[in-house]
Amino acid sequence: TIQQLQATTSTSIQIDQEGSEFADAKKVTVRGSAENVAIAKAQIKQVLEEAVMPGEGEVEERVSCPSTLVGRIIGRGGETIRSLQGGSGAHILVDQNYPEGADRVVVIKGRPDSVQRATAMVKDLISGEPGTASQIIAKHGVGSTVTL
């Protein structure tokens, strides 16, 4: 998303990964012409608003995940989480803004059927269900259900 914003607004966007006094707050620096910075800021606000509020007809599920198992959900270079998202049709985010050693929260958003599918997949990965992420995705089905 950041790369897309940078490309479409001709700006440089940097997110300070250091914590702040507010658990969820991150400093974002946008560089470019005044006009492009204003456009980028507006688009960043829109992305943040969409991330906070599920859209119409969408639901959100939260699953607790031991910090030692987060890597199993994310995978090398984000490969597993991307596969889970593609296989379920839901958006999956691991909230890592917790003290070291504390459980993390996996936030799953999307259409009800997609969220149900993704939640089952994530819970299988957390519980140590045998098999690779690909096998777990295949077990729960791929894509989203369309009601006609």
C-alpha positions, 0 to 999 in steps of 0.5 A: 500500500505504501509503495502504491501511495508513493507511486500514485502521488510522487512522494516519499512516505516513511513510517517511524516503526519506533513506538510512541506514547500512544500504542497504535500511533506511528509517525508518518513523514511524507516528502514531495511537492506541497500539492503531492503531499496534500494528496498523499495525506488525504489518501493515507487518511482514507486508508486508515479510516478503511482499516479501522471501520469494516465496510458495509456488509463486512465483519471483523474477528479477532483471534489471540495468537501467542507471540511465539507463533506469529511467524507461522501466521506471517510466514517468510517475507509475508508469504503465508499471510498473503496466501491466507488472504488470497485463499480466504478472501479476507484481509488479515492483519497481525497487530504487533503493538504489544509488550514483548512476550504478550499474545498478539491479536490477529485481526480478520476483516471481510465478508462474513463467509471469508472471515469465517474461512480465514478464522478457521485457517488462522486457528488451525495454524495457531493450534499446530494443525499438521500440514503446510499453510497451503494444505490448511487453505485447501482444507477450508476451501478457497475464495469467497462464497457468492450468494445469488 
